[in-house]
Amino acid sequence: MILSDFHPFRRCLPGQGEIEYFDPELKSGDVAYQGFFDEQEQVDFPDVSVRLYTLSDIMNAVLEAGFTLKRFDEHRGWNNENIPWEFTILAGK
């Protein structure tokens, strides 16, 4: 399995909205990357339910599903920010 996604730590940064790192509640949100579409196209996008997971939630789900962790990497932002922006998990069964 290869899992690559945004790092949950991003939600703890100033300017990213309210810090909700350990909040397990479902929230209403936008479709991923919705902001990259024209405003006219966005009108037709449905609202989605979003559940924010911690890094330990993600890692433990991989392990509890019977995968063996082979590698875990954190990646800087696209502008080389000195914080984890994305992560990649490599795991096998």
Residue pairs with C-beta under 8 A, 6 or more apart in sequence:
1 62
1 67
1 89
1 90
1 91
1 92
1 93
2 88
2 89
2 90
3 58
3 62
3 88
3 89
3 91
4 86
4 87
4 88
4 89
5 58
5 86
5 87
6 85
6 86
6 87
7 55
7 74
7 75
7 84
7 85
7 86
7 87
8 21
8 52
8 53
8 54
8 55
8 58
9 21
9 55
9 83
9 84
10 16
10 83
10 84
10 85
11 17
11 19
11 20
11 21
11 52
12 19
12 21
13 83
20 52
21 52
21 54
22 54
23 52
24 51
24 52
25 51
26 49
26 50
26 51
27 49
27 50
27 51
27 52
28 47
28 48
28 49
28 50
29 47
29 48
29 49
29 50
30 45
30 47
30 48
31 45
31 46
31 48
34 42
34 45
35 42
37 45
53 61
55 87
58 89
59 69
59 72
59 89
62 69
62 89
62 91
63 69
66 93
67 91
67 92
67 93
68 91
68 92
68 93
69 89
69 90
69 91
70 90
70 91
70 92
71 88
71 89
71 90
72 87
72 88
72 89
72 90
73 87
73 88
74 84
74 86
74 87
75 84
75 85
75 86
75 87
75 88
76 82
76 83
76 84
76 85
77 83
77 85
77 86
78 85
